[in-house]
Amino acid sequence: MFNEKRIAMKKKLLLLLPLLIFAVLASFFVVGLDRNPREIPSPLVGKPLPEFSLPTLDAPEQIVTKERFAGQVWLLNVWASWCVSCRSEHPLLLEYAKTNETPIIGLNYKDKMPDAKAWLQRYGNPYEMSIVDADGRFGIDLGVYGVPETFLIGKNGIISYKHIGPITEESLRNIIIPKIKELKQQ
């Protein structure tokens, strides 16, 4: 009798096990739906911009370092002529550049210089300058997942924000511009 009750209890537990596993998986799914896939935390936010020494797109003999931008708030926009998403954010960058509120520096990433120059000629140039990361090493130092990505750097050279993917009107208006204003007040 005691053995029969034990067997019956084991059968009930075995029947409940798939239901329990389903409940756990469903809870992970629900939590995952609540997350924004573009919000990948960057270990560099709150830390100094990595050192770099890169040529400019317009004058490859001219080498630029991060010291060139010391004391100002600026945006570093990682882009490439082969990047489809870069094309979608480009008109917004052109419009924002007209305000002269904040310099936008382009980081041309793993691109061919003639292609990059032709792309800017065709679509317009929102950048105060574009620096060239032909081999992607600086992108690796920045933790670039893909293009486009945009970094907001403060007067002190600290990365204060990283935007993954194309900038939208909403992200520019609600996140980036308020952060720029905040950094300029510091």
Backbone as a chain_set.jsonl record, in Angstrom:
{"seq": "MFNEKRIAMKKKLLLLLPLLIFAVLASFFVVGLDRNPREIPSPLVGKPLPEFSLPTLDAPEQIVTKERFAGQVWLLNVWASWCVSCRSEHPLLLEYAKTNETPIIGLNYKDKMPDAKAWLQRYGNPYEMSIVDADGRFGIDLGVYGVPETFLIGKNGIISYKHIGPITEESLRNIIIPKIKELKQQ", "coords": {"N": [[0.824, -1.191, 0.0], [1.836, 1.253, 0.896], [3.908, 1.492, -0.95], [2.45, 1.678, -3.34], [1.227, 4.185, -3.06], [3.435, 5.769, -3.127], [4.357, 5.346, -5.74], [2.206, 6.414, -7.168], [2.416, 9.095, -6.407], [4.878, 9.766, -7.569], [4.185, 9.548, -10.259], [2.39, 11.668, -10.496], [4.126, 13.804, -10.018], [5.825, 13.53, -12.195], [4.047, 14.153, -14.214], [3.588, 16.826, -13.648], [6.063, 17.98, -14.027], [6.736, 18.71, -16.812], [4.946, 20.863, -17.051], [5.902, 22.611, -15.107], [8.469, 23.161, -16.147], [7.697, 24.43, -18.533], [6.458, 26.722, -17.449], [8.638, 28.055, -16.282], [10.243, 28.583, -18.564], [8.436, 30.171, -20.011], [8.271, 32.393, -18.324], [10.882, 33.435, -18.576], [10.741, 34.167, -21.272], [8.741, 36.168, -21.244], [10.007, 38.127, -19.665], [12.159, 38.675, -21.348], [10.849, 39.856, -23.534], [10.277, 42.317, -22.549], [12.572, 43.743, -22.655], [14.808, 46.011, -24.331], [16.355, 45.429, -27.34], [18.336, 47.085, -28.342], [19.569, 48.177, -26.228], [22.31, 47.518, -25.223], [24.524, 47.162, -22.765], [27.356, 49.253, -22.494], [30.675, 48.771, -21.631], [32.322, 50.94, -21.667], [31.002, 53.315, -21.16], [31.099, 56.077, -19.101], [33.775, 55.993, -18.854], [37.088, 57.029, -19.993], [37.451, 58.029, -23.425], [38.988, 55.761, -25.615], [42.472, 55.905, -26.553], [43.515, 57.184, -29.741], [44.957, 57.445, -32.999], [44.482, 58.557, -35.899], [44.032, 58.861, -39.491], [42.516, 61.569, -41.386], [39.583, 61.551, -43.449], [39.402, 63.385, -45.572], [41.98, 64.417, -45.768], [44.331, 62.366, -45.737], [46.981, 62.487, -44.885], [46.891, 64.005, -42.649], [46.874, 63.5, -39.264], [44.815, 62.637, -36.559], [44.139, 62.922, -33.09], [42.554, 62.09, -29.944], [42.927, 64.286, -28.347], [42.506, 66.503, -29.877], [39.859, 67.165, -29.579], [39.477, 67.902, -27.004], [37.958, 69.447, -24.193], [35.505, 70.014, -25.297], [32.073, 69.145, -25.929], [31.051, 66.429, -27.849], [29.904, 64.451, -30.652], [30.581, 61.169, -31.716], [30.209, 59.498, -34.542], [29.876, 56.366, -35.822], [30.268, 55.089, -38.99], [29.729, 53.816, -42.361], [30.18, 53.451, -45.898], [29.081, 51.161, -46.936], [27.078, 50.51, -45.249], [23.769, 49.952, -44.724], [21.892, 50.811, -42.792], [23.098, 53.141, -41.948], [22.47, 54.921, -43.894], [19.795, 55.433, -43.373], [19.814, 56.991, -41.029], [21.216, 59.18, -41.804], [20.025, 61.587, -43.055], [18.931, 62.793, -40.773], [21.201, 63.324, -39.237], [22.381, 65.204, -40.933], [20.521, 67.318, -40.734], [20.692, 67.895, -37.98], [23.364, 68.691, -37.816], [23.282, 71.181, -39.033], [22.405, 72.849, -37.021], [24.609, 73.52, -35.563], [25.069, 72.974, -32.898], [26.513, 70.935, -31.654], [29.592, 69.453, -32.385], [29.84, 66.941, -34.865], [31.659, 64.156, -35.311], [32.8, 61.992, -37.699], [33.401, 58.498, -37.795], [34.775, 56.673, -39.996], [34.328, 53.439, -40.777], [36.013, 50.478, -41.397], [36.085, 50.751, -44.22], [36.444, 51.622, -47.723], [38.376, 54.287, -48.765], [37.836, 55.819, -51.202], [35.18, 55.005, -51.682], [33.885, 55.902, -49.366], [34.27, 58.692, -49.557], [32.835, 59.205, -51.924], [30.288, 58.479, -51.109], [29.672, 60.41, -49.136], [29.778, 62.641, -50.775], [27.612, 62.157, -52.414], [25.378, 61.944, -50.612], [25.632, 64.011, -48.793], [27.443, 65.811, -46.219], [27.553, 65.581, -42.879], [29.536, 65.841, -41.043], [32.011, 67.382, -39.011], [34.521, 66.54, -39.35], [35.782, 63.496, -40.754], [37.251, 60.682, -39.438], [39.405, 57.961, -40.218], [39.031, 54.554, -39.809], [40.288, 52.166, -41.009], [41.107, 49.481, -40.654], [39.617, 48.704, -38.501], [40.512, 48.619, -35.874], [40.363, 50.689, -33.912], [37.625, 50.73, -33.636], [37.266, 48.243, -32.407], [38.477, 48.805, -29.951], [36.604, 50.604, -29.035], [34.464, 48.968, -28.675], [32.643, 48.441, -30.682], [29.739, 47.092, -32.006], [28.522, 46.971, -34.422], [27.695, 48.902, -37.343], [25.392, 51.592, -37.804], [26.794, 53.296, -34.975], [26.747, 55.517, -32.224], [28.567, 57.7, -30.202], [28.546, 59.728, -27.327], [30.58, 62.188, -26.18], [31.971, 63.819, -23.439], [33.218, 67.064, -22.244], [35.421, 66.447, -20.747], [36.459, 64.237, -21.963], [35.261, 61.851, -21.42], [33.24, 59.062, -22.145], [29.87, 59.41, -22.317], [27.521, 58.358, -23.228], [26.196, 55.776, -25.293], [24.859, 55.037, -28.365], [23.299, 52.501, -30.013], [22.825, 51.382, -33.282], [20.774, 52.975, -35.852], [20.302, 56.47, -35.386], [17.281, 57.923, -34.372], [14.566, 60.29, -34.882], [13.195, 60.439, -32.477], [15.051, 59.327, -30.586], [17.103, 61.167, -30.809], [15.852, 63.592, -30.051], [14.745, 62.95, -27.477], [16.72, 61.689, -25.956], [19.527, 62.031, -26.751], [19.976, 64.882, -27.323], [19.045, 66.089, -24.838], [21.01, 64.95, -23.124], [23.323, 66.057, -24.206], [22.906, 68.783, -23.625], [22.969, 68.654, -20.855], [25.618, 67.822, -20.413], [26.99, 70.035, -21.404], [26.433, 71.889, -19.487], [27.995, 71.173, -17.393]], "CA": [[0.0, 0.0, 0.0], [2.719, 2.4, 0.977], [4.633, 1.518, -2.211], [1.514, 2.141, -4.369], [1.065, 5.635, -2.885], [4.683, 6.381, -3.577], [4.352, 5.279, -7.208], [1.19, 7.373, -7.619], [2.953, 10.431, -6.198], [5.908, 9.955, -8.58], [3.509, 9.77, -11.538], [1.868, 13.043, -10.479], [5.264, 14.716, -10.163], [6.28, 13.442, -13.579], [3.078, 14.881, -15.031], [3.728, 18.254, -13.361], [7.381, 18.445, -14.43], [6.688, 19.506, -18.057], [4.225, 22.107, -16.781], [6.827, 23.459, -14.367], [9.49, 23.601, -17.1], [7.039, 25.39, -19.412], [6.239, 27.955, -16.693], [9.928, 28.726, -16.149], [10.604, 29.1, -19.888], [7.502, 31.258, -20.336], [8.646, 33.584, -17.551], [12.063, 34.003, -19.241], [10.267, 34.764, -22.517], [8.033, 37.41, -20.904], [11.021, 39.093, -19.228], [12.914, 39.042, -22.548], [10.044, 40.749, -24.367], [10.26, 43.627, -21.919], [13.878, 44.367, -22.831], [15.098, 46.649, -25.608], [17.577, 44.806, -27.866], [19.343, 48.1, -28.639], [20.199, 48.589, -24.976], [23.404, 46.634, -24.852], [25.366, 48.023, -21.94], [28.737, 49.412, -22.934], [31.586, 48.913, -20.494], [33.082, 52.184, -21.787], [30.249, 54.474, -20.69], [31.644, 56.517, -17.822], [35.235, 55.862, -18.908], [37.682, 57.87, -21.036], [37.524, 57.562, -24.803], [40.309, 55.161, -25.852], [43.431, 56.653, -27.375], [43.553, 56.862, -31.161], [45.763, 58.277, -33.863], [43.917, 58.118, -37.18], [44.01, 59.874, -40.56], [41.207, 62.092, -41.761], [39.127, 61.102, -44.761], [39.693, 64.398, -46.588], [43.43, 64.634, -45.872], [44.906, 61.213, -45.043], [48.274, 62.814, -44.282], [46.6, 64.667, -41.375], [46.574, 62.521, -38.222], [44.029, 63.236, -35.487], [44.045, 62.187, -31.83], [41.41, 62.55, -29.141], [43.253, 65.583, -27.754], [41.959, 67.515, -30.786], [38.493, 67.483, -29.18], [39.462, 68.167, -25.561], [37.264, 70.648, -23.741], [34.212, 70.208, -25.948], [31.127, 68.037, -26.017], [30.967, 66.064, -29.264], [29.37, 63.139, -31.023], [31.39, 60.339, -32.602], [29.265, 58.65, -35.266], [30.549, 55.305, -36.573], [29.502, 54.921, -40.226], [30.435, 53.25, -43.512], [29.421, 53.565, -47.144], [28.414, 49.883, -47.176], [26.095, 50.327, -44.173], [22.409, 50.326, -45.131], [21.264, 51.565, -41.698], [23.703, 54.48, -41.888], [21.716, 55.733, -44.855], [18.518, 55.849, -42.784], [20.02, 58.045, -40.028], [22.012, 60.261, -42.386], [19.306, 62.875, -43.165], [18.776, 63.354, -39.433], [22.505, 63.888, -38.883], [22.544, 66.423, -41.737], [19.686, 68.363, -40.131], [21.252, 68.272, -36.68], [24.629, 69.39, -38.047], [22.961, 72.569, -39.393], [22.185, 73.643, -35.807], [25.918, 73.862, -34.999], [25.008, 72.791, -31.446], [27.535, 69.99, -31.206], [30.313, 68.878, -33.526], [29.693, 65.511, -35.146], [32.866, 63.623, -35.929], [32.54, 60.681, -38.276], [34.426, 57.453, -37.743], [34.539, 55.815, -41.148], [34.694, 52.141, -40.218], [36.273, 49.354, -42.293], [35.566, 51.191, -45.51], [37.428, 52.06, -48.7], [38.327, 55.754, -48.782], [37.095, 56.38, -52.346], [33.749, 54.734, -51.496], [33.409, 56.791, -48.309], [34.205, 60.05, -50.11], [31.729, 59.25, -52.893], [29.035, 58.39, -50.343], [29.43, 61.737, -48.56], [29.51, 63.54, -51.902], [26.257, 61.871, -52.893], [24.312, 62.128, -49.61], [25.883, 65.169, -47.944], [28.423, 65.559, -45.168], [27.195, 66.229, -41.624], [30.655, 65.736, -40.118], [33.057, 68.401, -38.955], [35.574, 65.775, -40.023], [35.683, 62.048, -40.616], [38.512, 59.992, -39.267], [39.322, 56.677, -40.914], [39.413, 53.345, -39.082], [40.242, 51.215, -42.122], [41.246, 48.089, -40.215], [38.65, 48.435, -37.434], [41.134, 48.466, -34.546], [39.776, 51.639, -32.966], [36.27, 50.214, -33.395], [37.379, 47.18, -31.401], [38.722, 49.486, -28.671], [35.34, 51.237, -28.634], [33.439, 47.946, -28.447], [31.625, 48.59, -31.723], [29.057, 45.848, -32.369], [28.166, 47.114, -35.826], [27.434, 50.295, -37.687], [25.96, 52.75, -37.131], [26.793, 53.496, -33.526], [27.104, 56.899, -31.929], [29.056, 57.92, -28.844], [28.528, 61.109, -26.853], [31.768, 62.383, -25.365], [31.939, 65.075, -22.694], [34.37, 67.97, -22.293], [36.535, 65.794, -20.063], [36.885, 63.07, -22.728], [34.577, 60.661, -20.907], [32.072, 58.621, -22.926], [28.718, 59.493, -21.424], [26.367, 57.657, -23.794], [26.425, 55.03, -26.528], [23.617, 54.699, -29.061], [23.524, 51.418, -30.968], [21.868, 51.414, -34.382], [20.549, 54.314, -36.406], [19.648, 57.491, -34.564], [15.943, 58.294, -34.842], [14.137, 61.601, -34.377], [12.836, 60.261, -31.065], [16.245, 59.157, -29.75], [17.825, 62.437, -30.83], [15.087, 64.574, -29.276], [14.463, 62.57, -26.09], [17.869, 61.156, -25.215], [20.841, 62.596, -27.088], [20.025, 66.339, -27.118], [19.068, 66.404, -23.401], [22.31, 64.581, -22.552], [24.283, 67.063, -24.665], [22.668, 69.995, -22.834], [23.431, 68.358, -19.494], [27.085, 67.819, -20.42], [27.481, 71.394, -21.63], [26.257, 72.622, -18.236], [29.011, 70.727, -16.414]], "C": [[0.87, 1.259, 0.0], [3.48, 2.576, -0.336], [3.75, 2.033, -3.345], [1.307, 3.656, -4.284], [2.302, 6.369, -3.393], [4.758, 6.414, -5.109], [3.371, 6.291, -7.781], [1.718, 8.8, -7.491], [4.031, 10.734, -7.248], [5.283, 10.236, -9.935], [2.973, 11.194, -11.62], [3.003, 14.056, -10.678], [5.795, 14.718, -11.599], [5.334, 14.162, -14.529], [3.215, 16.395, -14.843], [5.061, 18.829, -13.859], [7.36, 19.217, -15.759], [5.982, 20.84, -17.866], [5.126, 23.1, -16.048], [7.921, 24.007, -15.294], [8.907, 24.651, -18.053], [6.864, 26.736, -18.707], [7.544, 28.743, -16.553], [10.352, 29.344, -17.489], [9.717, 30.268, -20.297], [7.859, 32.526, -19.575], [9.896, 34.236, -18.134], [11.66, 34.722, -20.526], [9.6, 36.116, -22.244], [9.027, 38.487, -20.473], [11.823, 39.577, -20.437], [12.161, 39.994, -23.447], [10.047, 42.175, -23.834], [11.566, 44.387, -22.121], [14.029, 44.942, -24.235], [16.39, 46.057, -26.161], [18.67, 45.805, -28.211], [20.077, 48.555, -27.383], [21.193, 47.538, -24.523], [24.352, 47.486, -24.026], [26.799, 48.064, -22.453], [29.619, 49.563, -21.71], [32.365, 50.226, -20.54], [32.321, 53.417, -21.31], [30.735, 54.811, -19.279], [33.166, 56.425, -17.765], [35.783, 56.747, -20.03], [37.618, 57.205, -22.408], [38.9, 56.948, -25.009], [41.184, 56.054, -26.732], [43.294, 56.228, -28.832], [44.45, 57.858, -31.876], [45.423, 57.829, -35.287], [43.945, 59.238, -38.213], [42.589, 60.388, -40.796], [40.872, 61.613, -43.17], [39.529, 62.084, -45.858], [41.186, 64.625, -46.812], [44.136, 63.518, -45.108], [46.278, 61.471, -44.405], [48.103, 63.497, -42.923], [46.147, 63.62, -40.36], [45.888, 63.243, -37.061], [44.06, 62.31, -34.27], [42.873, 62.743, -31.034], [41.667, 63.914, -28.496], [42.712, 66.729, -28.602], [40.594, 68.007, -30.315], [38.361, 67.798, -27.695], [38.736, 69.475, -25.257], [35.943, 70.92, -24.424], [33.364, 68.942, -25.874], [30.97, 67.722, -27.498], [30.401, 64.674, -29.441], [30.359, 62.446, -31.951], [30.439, 59.336, -33.24], [30.03, 57.656, -36.131], [29.681, 54.978, -37.788], [30.373, 54.265, -41.302], [29.555, 53.368, -44.745], [28.634, 52.288, -47.446], [27.284, 49.612, -46.183], [24.72, 50.854, -44.602], [21.734, 51.175, -44.055], [21.835, 52.969, -41.558], [22.95, 55.44, -42.796], [20.414, 56.241, -44.24], [18.691, 56.962, -41.749], [20.667, 59.296, -40.61], [21.254, 61.589, -42.544], [19.128, 63.567, -41.811], [20.092, 63.983, -38.95], [22.77, 65.18, -39.654], [21.756, 67.583, -41.13], [20.262, 68.834, -38.807], [22.551, 69.065, -36.852], [24.392, 70.868, -38.38], [22.761, 73.448, -38.166], [23.487, 74.139, -35.193], [25.949, 73.768, -33.475], [26.185, 71.976, -30.929], [28.272, 69.456, -32.424], [30.031, 67.376, -33.65], [30.956, 65.098, -35.893], [32.512, 62.235, -36.448], [33.71, 59.752, -38.031], [34.09, 56.489, -38.864], [35.171, 54.462, -40.86], [34.813, 51.059, -41.284], [35.742, 49.62, -43.706], [36.732, 51.503, -46.442], [37.274, 53.574, -48.837], [37.599, 56.32, -49.996], [35.581, 56.158, -52.224], [33.151, 55.677, -50.459], [33.264, 58.223, -48.815], [33.039, 60.195, -51.077], [30.384, 59.243, -52.18], [28.689, 59.748, -49.736], [29.131, 62.767, -49.645], [28.062, 63.386, -52.362], [25.17, 62.268, -51.897], [24.49, 63.352, -48.724], [26.788, 64.789, -46.78], [28.05, 66.304, -43.888], [28.38, 66.368, -40.662], [31.581, 66.935, -40.183], [34.315, 67.817, -39.597], [35.243, 64.305, -39.859], [37.087, 61.506, -40.457], [38.327, 58.566, -39.776], [39.871, 55.553, -40.041], [39.342, 52.181, -40.074], [40.31, 49.758, -41.67], [40.336, 47.731, -39.042], [39.239, 48.315, -36.04], [40.569, 49.436, -33.515], [38.337, 51.232, -32.641], [36.262, 49.104, -32.357], [37.604, 47.798, -30.025], [37.454, 50.129, -28.128], [34.252, 50.213, -28.289], [32.309, 48.058, -29.456], [31.073, 47.213, -32.081], [28.756, 45.821, -33.856], [27.906, 48.578, -36.1], [25.971, 50.457, -38.075], [25.893, 52.617, -35.602], [27.253, 54.917, -33.288], [27.474, 57.021, -30.457], [28.981, 59.409, -28.532], [29.686, 61.258, -25.871], [31.705, 63.766, -24.729], [33.223, 65.864, -22.811], [35.63, 67.324, -21.703], [37.027, 64.528, -20.786], [36.256, 61.762, -22.28], [33.386, 60.335, -21.811], [30.872, 58.619, -21.986], [27.506, 58.725, -21.945], [26.796, 56.947, -25.067], [25.072, 54.659, -27.107], [23.938, 53.646, -30.113], [22.429, 51.462, -32.021], [21.652, 52.829, -34.865], [19.855, 55.236, -35.407], [18.299, 57.799, -35.201], [15.62, 59.694, -34.328], [13.853, 61.52, -32.887], [14.078, 60.148, -30.174], [17.069, 60.447, -29.711], [17.152, 63.45, -29.91], [15.019, 64.219, -27.792], [15.661, 62.1, -25.281], [19.134, 61.964, -25.493], [20.922, 64.093, -26.816], [19.953, 66.707, -25.633], [20.399, 66.045, -22.725], [23.393, 65.575, -22.965], [24.14, 68.326, -23.827], [23.187, 69.826, -21.414], [24.961, 68.412, -19.428], [27.666, 69.218, -20.616], [27.358, 72.254, -20.38], [27.354, 72.307, -17.208], [30.302, 71.485, -16.577]], "O": [[0.665, 2.186, -0.783], [3.676, 3.705, -0.784], [4.234, 2.748, -4.222], [1.221, 4.332, -5.31], [2.217, 7.437, -4.0], [5.182, 7.413, -5.691], [3.673, 6.954, -8.773], [1.489, 9.625, -8.375], [4.086, 11.851, -7.762], [5.788, 11.07, -10.687], [3.077, 11.851, -12.655], [2.855, 15.035, -11.41], [6.163, 15.759, -12.143], [5.769, 14.719, -15.537], [2.981, 17.159, -15.78], [5.168, 20.034, -14.087], [7.931, 20.305, -15.819], [6.38, 21.842, -18.459], [5.106, 24.294, -16.344], [8.256, 25.19, -15.225], [9.561, 25.653, -18.345], [7.099, 27.782, -19.312], [7.547, 29.966, -16.691], [10.771, 30.501, -17.534], [10.199, 31.247, -20.867], [7.759, 33.623, -20.124], [9.976, 35.464, -18.187], [12.198, 35.787, -20.828], [9.87, 37.095, -22.94], [8.898, 39.642, -20.879], [12.133, 40.764, -20.538], [12.773, 40.863, -24.068], [9.843, 43.126, -24.588], [11.647, 45.568, -21.783], [13.457, 44.43, -25.197], [17.432, 46.168, -25.514], [19.827, 45.413, -28.36], [21.095, 49.241, -27.47], [20.955, 46.781, -23.582], [24.927, 48.443, -24.544], [27.378, 47.035, -22.8], [29.344, 50.393, -20.844], [33.005, 50.593, -19.554], [32.929, 54.462, -21.079], [30.777, 53.956, -18.394], [33.773, 56.744, -16.743], [35.036, 57.167, -20.914], [37.719, 55.984, -22.532], [39.898, 57.553, -24.617], [40.692, 56.844, -27.538], [42.998, 55.071, -29.128], [44.667, 58.974, -31.404], [45.987, 56.867, -35.808], [43.889, 60.417, -37.864], [41.604, 59.733, -40.454], [41.757, 61.313, -43.971], [39.947, 61.676, -46.941], [41.608, 64.981, -47.913], [44.503, 63.705, -43.948], [46.684, 60.753, -43.492], [49.047, 63.565, -42.137], [45.149, 62.932, -40.576], [46.321, 64.314, -36.636], [44.014, 61.087, -34.398], [42.276, 63.751, -31.413], [40.722, 64.618, -28.139], [42.483, 67.821, -28.082], [40.207, 69.137, -30.614], [37.249, 67.944, -27.187], [38.883, 70.468, -25.969], [35.314, 71.946, -24.166], [33.878, 67.829, -25.772], [30.781, 68.625, -28.313], [30.412, 63.843, -28.532], [30.906, 63.066, -32.863], [29.927, 58.438, -32.571], [30.743, 58.044, -37.057], [28.508, 54.633, -37.645], [31.593, 54.174, -41.163], [28.328, 53.382, -44.643], [27.622, 52.34, -48.144], [26.61, 48.587, -46.276], [24.542, 52.054, -44.813], [21.071, 52.161, -44.378], [21.145, 53.883, -41.106], [22.816, 56.626, -42.494], [19.973, 57.349, -44.546], [17.8, 57.799, -41.602], [20.664, 60.352, -39.977], [21.802, 62.634, -42.193], [19.171, 64.794, -41.728], [20.087, 65.046, -38.33], [23.315, 66.136, -39.102], [22.266, 68.698, -41.027], [20.315, 70.035, -38.541], [22.801, 70.011, -36.106], [25.218, 71.716, -38.042], [22.926, 74.665, -38.249], [23.478, 75.074, -34.392], [26.773, 74.418, -32.832], [26.774, 72.294, -29.896], [27.639, 69.049, -33.398], [29.993, 66.651, -32.656], [31.271, 65.623, -36.96], [31.984, 61.404, -35.709], [34.868, 60.169, -38.057], [33.242, 55.609, -38.718], [36.388, 54.348, -40.717], [33.849, 50.756, -41.987], [35.038, 48.795, -44.288], [37.873, 51.632, -45.997], [36.162, 54.076, -49.004], [36.799, 57.24, -49.831], [34.793, 57.019, -52.615], [32.048, 56.192, -50.643], [32.265, 58.888, -48.541], [32.332, 61.202, -51.05], [29.449, 59.925, -52.6], [27.542, 60.188, -49.814], [28.315, 63.666, -49.441], [27.383, 64.368, -52.659], [24.159, 62.857, -52.281], [23.579, 63.698, -47.971], [26.892, 63.622, -46.402], [28.209, 67.523, -43.814], [28.239, 66.95, -39.586], [31.898, 67.439, -41.26], [35.062, 68.509, -40.288], [34.518, 63.915, -38.944], [37.99, 61.823, -41.231], [37.217, 58.033, -39.762], [41.017, 55.594, -39.594], [38.458, 51.328, -39.991], [39.641, 48.899, -42.244], [40.288, 46.571, -38.633], [38.527, 47.942, -35.107], [40.322, 49.053, -32.371], [37.888, 51.376, -31.503], [35.358, 49.031, -31.524], [36.997, 47.37, -29.043], [37.25, 50.195, -26.916], [33.239, 50.561, -27.681], [31.15, 47.801, -29.128], [31.821, 46.292, -32.412], [28.741, 44.756, -34.473], [27.899, 49.398, -35.182], [25.376, 49.531, -38.626], [25.046, 51.917, -35.047], [28.051, 55.459, -34.053], [26.776, 56.506, -29.583], [29.311, 60.246, -29.372], [29.762, 60.552, -24.865], [31.421, 64.758, -25.401], [34.199, 65.4, -23.4], [36.75, 67.624, -22.115], [37.906, 63.829, -20.282], [36.672, 60.688, -22.713], [32.623, 61.222, -22.192], [30.863, 57.91, -20.98], [26.566, 58.466, -21.192], [27.638, 57.437, -25.819], [24.241, 54.046, -26.436], [24.756, 53.879, -31.002], [21.247, 51.568, -31.694], [22.264, 53.771, -34.36], [18.945, 54.829, -34.685], [18.191, 57.92, -36.421], [16.307, 60.22, -33.454], [14.219, 62.415, -32.126], [14.154, 60.794, -29.129], [17.665, 60.773, -28.684], [17.811, 64.089, -29.089], [15.214, 65.086, -26.94], [15.622, 62.111, -24.051], [19.738, 62.516, -24.574], [21.85, 64.539, -26.142], [20.722, 67.56, -25.19], [20.858, 66.772, -21.843], [24.278, 65.899, -22.173], [25.138, 68.883, -23.368], [23.775, 70.745, -20.843], [25.526, 68.982, -18.494], [28.713, 69.544, -20.056], [28.085, 73.235, -20.224], [27.598, 73.08, -16.281], [31.259, 71.241, -15.842]]}, "num_chains": 1, "name": "protein.A"}
